[in-house]
Amino acid sequence: MLGVPERIAIVLAISLGYPDSEAPVNRYRSERRDIEEFVRRIGC
């Protein structure tokens, strides 16, 4: 359908729910890369 070679992986993740600001895991802040560094838009 998209013509993506088998050696390329397409990954999609969606989180649903409500944040728990008291949970320690939700206090962690990772570094963020600019989306243009790793996303290639096709047909947009």
Secondary structure, 3 states (H helix, E strand, C coil): CCCCCCCCCCCCCCCCCCCCCCCHHHHCCCCCCCHHHCCCCCCC
